[in-house]
Amino acid sequence: MDCTQSGSMLKSVEFTNLNKGEKMKKQMSEHAQVAKLLKQKAKQLGLEAKSSSQTYSGGTNAKIWIYSGGDQEVQELKNYANQFEYGEFDGMTDCYNVTNSRDDIPQVKYLFVNDERASQIMKSYPGNFWEYEFFVNGGEGSWSHFVYYLKKVFPDNKWQEVLKGYTNEQFKFPYKGNGYVFEIKKPNKEAA
């Protein structure tokens, strides 16, 4: 049925009659389905996580942030998540290549699995940890560099125990293990 209002044509929307108390079924977008599936898998693996999705001009994405859990479970979630991204961006050619398109599952253009476990541990320490300086074997590096070496030197979740212990000691002394020295220092504030 068409309706006319001030000379313009508006198309009316027909709704299916529902029984009293019955709710309309809302259809979920593919990107929202991917975020939901990632969150469900994370929960199944015993990971504490949060997910979200969005659509924008030129694509869709799904993101999941992992706040606690084991290394093996995080890797399992990453492996599971790969199926939901239908391609990859090639920075050399500035093109997106469709390499994994499937019709049997929901997919997104971009998928991000963010491992926030180390940051979550550091948040227990007062202050803004990103303002600190991070050293591995005396060489200053970034936060991600520091965490990378912690995971490499103390595998199988041991790195989380080390970081928690180091945080509880308030970084009072360097932490040594397996031939490496880890240190976190407050930056020296020079007088102006």
C-alpha positions as a printed NumPy array, in Angstrom:
array([[  0.   ,   0.   ,   0.   ],
       [  1.368,   3.429,  -0.929],
       [  0.731,   6.592,   1.044],
       [  1.059,  10.148,  -0.188],
       [  2.087,  13.004,   2.072],
       [  2.56 ,  16.521,   0.719],
       [  3.031,  15.235,  -2.79 ],
       [  5.797,  12.706,  -1.919],
       [  5.319,   8.956,  -2.049],
       [  5.966,   7.009,   1.148],
       [  5.824,   3.259,   1.202],
       [  4.004,   1.82 ,   4.178],
       [  5.583,  -1.006,   6.102],
       [  3.476,  -4.047,   6.833],
       [  4.011,  -5.896,  10.123],
       [  3.048,  -9.472,  10.689],
       [  0.308,  -9.778,  13.295],
       [  1.759, -11.132,  16.496],
       [ -0.026, -12.903,  19.287],
       [ -0.203, -11.011,  22.552],
       [  3.115, -11.239,  24.397],
       [  4.995, -12.51 ,  21.313],
       [  8.085, -10.556,  20.328],
       [  9.336,  -9.814,  16.841],
       [ 12.471, -11.755,  15.985],
       [ 15.378,  -9.425,  15.345],
       [ 17.906, -10.555,  12.779],
       [ 21.552, -10.154,  13.756],
       [ 24.098,  -8.759,  11.289],
       [ 27.036, -10.913,  10.208],
       [ 29.586,  -8.767,  12.036],
       [ 27.53 ,  -8.967,  15.248],
       [ 27.264, -12.744,  14.81 ],
       [ 31.063, -13.012,  14.524],
       [ 31.569, -10.965,  17.711],
       [ 29.024, -13.131,  19.531],
       [ 30.648, -16.379,  18.329],
       [ 34.088, -15.156,  19.457],
       [ 32.748, -14.208,  22.881],
       [ 31.043, -17.618,  23.24 ],
       [ 34.231, -19.455,  22.252],
       [ 36.279, -17.369,  24.687],
       [ 33.868, -18.232,  27.489],
       [ 33.985, -21.922,  26.512],
       [ 37.803, -21.767,  26.727],
       [ 37.67 , -20.144,  30.169],
       [ 38.911, -16.751,  28.972],
       [ 37.636, -13.479,  30.372],
       [ 36.871, -11.407,  27.279],
       [ 34.773,  -8.641,  25.755],
       [ 33.78 ,  -8.37 ,  22.094],
       [ 32.289,  -5.783,  19.78 ],
       [ 31.624,  -5.261,  16.1  ],
       [ 30.952,  -2.421,  13.741],
       [ 30.114,  -1.608,  10.179],
       [ 31.367,   1.395,   8.268],
       [ 31.827,   2.604,   4.735],
       [ 33.994,  -0.002,   3.07 ],
       [ 33.697,  -2.859,   5.519],
       [ 32.925,  -4.517,   8.803],
       [ 34.987,  -5.663,  11.728],
       [ 34.809,  -7.691,  14.892],
       [ 37.091,  -7.221,  17.886],
       [ 37.694,  -9.261,  20.985],
       [ 39.753,  -8.203,  23.998],
       [ 41.138, -10.942,  26.239],
       [ 41.668,  -9.94 ,  29.883],
       [ 42.622, -13.211,  31.572],
       [ 43.332, -16.816,  30.721],
       [ 46.054, -19.148,  29.576],
       [ 48.375, -18.914,  26.591],
       [ 47.149, -22.153,  25.032],
       [ 43.517, -21.018,  25.242],
       [ 44.351, -17.627,  23.721],
       [ 46.113, -19.342,  20.815],
       [ 43.134, -21.665,  20.368],
       [ 40.8  , -18.647,  20.208],
       [ 43.06 , -16.958,  17.622],
       [ 43.069, -20.102,  15.487],
       [ 39.279, -20.353,  15.752],
       [ 38.86 , -16.654,  14.891],
       [ 40.837, -16.875,  11.624],
       [ 37.92 , -18.479,   9.789],
       [ 35.748, -15.389,  10.31 ],
       [ 37.995, -12.938,   8.409],
       [ 37.39 , -13.225,   4.668],
       [ 40.659, -11.659,   3.515],
       [ 43.632,  -9.53 ,   4.384],
       [ 44.981,  -6.081,   3.66 ],
       [ 48.212,  -5.906,   1.631],
       [ 50.064,  -2.75 ,   2.603],
       [ 52.552,  -3.092,  -0.272],
       [ 49.86 ,  -2.811,  -2.941],
       [ 47.352,  -0.896,  -0.786],
       [ 44.719,  -3.518,  -1.645],
       [ 42.45 ,  -5.854,   0.243],
       [ 42.726,  -9.443,  -0.986],
       [ 39.806, -11.824,  -0.485],
       [ 41.534, -15.099,   0.426],
       [ 39.138, -16.86 ,   2.781],
       [ 35.578, -16.191,   1.618],
       [ 33.005, -18.692,   2.878],
       [ 29.237, -18.821,   2.56 ],
       [ 28.611, -21.264,   5.419],
       [ 29.599, -18.914,   8.279],
       [ 29.312, -15.185,   9.032],
       [ 32.477, -13.241,   8.189],
       [ 33.965,  -9.754,   8.526],
       [ 36.501,  -7.803,   6.528],
       [ 38.771,  -7.165,   9.531],
       [ 39.124,  -9.19 ,  12.716],
       [ 41.157,  -8.169,  15.768],
       [ 42.089, -10.42 ,  18.693],
       [ 43.605,  -8.143,  21.339],
       [ 45.575,  -9.825,  24.118],
       [ 45.168,  -7.43 ,  27.06 ],
       [ 46.242,  -9.855,  29.801],
       [ 49.548,  -8.123,  30.612],
       [ 47.911,  -4.687,  30.607],
       [ 45.207,  -6.006,  32.934],
       [ 47.858,  -7.226,  35.388],
       [ 49.639,  -3.862,  35.255],
       [ 46.408,  -1.979,  35.949],
       [ 46.554,  -3.365,  39.482],
       [ 49.586,  -1.135,  40.06 ],
       [ 48.746,   2.473,  40.948],
       [ 49.477,   5.044,  38.275],
       [ 49.645,   4.851,  34.521],
       [ 51.959,   2.001,  33.621],
       [ 52.432,   3.264,  30.057],
       [ 54.34 ,   6.226,  31.509],
       [ 57.076,   3.896,  32.772],
       [ 60.293,   2.851,  31.043],
       [ 60.769,  -0.825,  30.224],
       [ 64.143,  -2.581,  30.015],
       [ 65.188,  -6.064,  28.917],
       [ 68.873,  -6.895,  29.555],
       [ 69.598,  -3.198,  30.073],
       [ 68.129,  -2.09 ,  26.744],
       [ 65.129,   0.198,  26.837],
       [ 62.159,  -0.878,  24.763],
       [ 58.448,  -0.487,  24.406],
       [ 55.783,  -2.087,  26.571],
       [ 55.014,  -4.617,  23.839],
       [ 58.735,  -5.463,  23.521],
       [ 58.914,  -6.052,  27.289],
       [ 55.851,  -8.341,  27.276],
       [ 57.103, -10.208,  24.193],
       [ 60.315, -11.16 ,  26.01 ],
       [ 58.475, -12.016,  29.227],
       [ 56.339, -14.497,  27.268],
       [ 59.387, -15.858,  25.436],
       [ 61.516, -16.328,  28.563],
       [ 58.695, -17.537,  30.837],
       [ 56.35 , -19.595,  28.605],
       [ 53.242, -21.595,  29.521],
       [ 51.569, -18.871,  31.589],
       [ 54.593, -18.461,  33.909],
       [ 55.063, -14.936,  32.53 ],
       [ 51.754, -13.906,  34.149],
       [ 52.959, -15.081,  37.574],
       [ 56.262, -13.241,  37.069],
       [ 54.529,  -9.999,  36.062],
       [ 52.049, -10.231,  38.964],
       [ 54.893, -10.821,  41.43 ],
       [ 56.948,  -8.   ,  39.958],
       [ 53.935,  -5.677,  40.151],
       [ 53.248,  -6.686,  43.771],
       [ 56.868,  -5.812,  44.623],
       [ 56.249,  -2.41 ,  43.002],
       [ 59.211,  -2.822,  40.621],
       [ 61.673,  -2.244,  43.512],
       [ 64.388,  -4.347,  41.906],
       [ 65.183,  -5.944,  38.529],
       [ 63.662,  -9.367,  37.93 ],
       [ 66.148, -11.977,  36.723],
       [ 65.424, -15.317,  35.101],
       [ 66.721, -17.658,  32.404],
       [ 69.616, -15.328,  31.549],
       [ 67.425, -12.232,  31.171],
       [ 67.029,  -9.161,  33.349],
       [ 63.67 ,  -7.341,  33.318],
       [ 63.265,  -3.899,  34.796],
       [ 60.509,  -1.295,  34.963],
       [ 61.433,   2.216,  36.061],
       [ 59.639,   5.463,  36.565],
       [ 60.922,   7.968,  34.013],
       [ 63.395,  10.536,  35.293],
       [ 61.694,  13.887,  35.252],
       [ 64.269,  16.502,  34.421],
       [ 63.973,  19.912,  35.986],
       [ 62.958,  22.574,  33.517]])
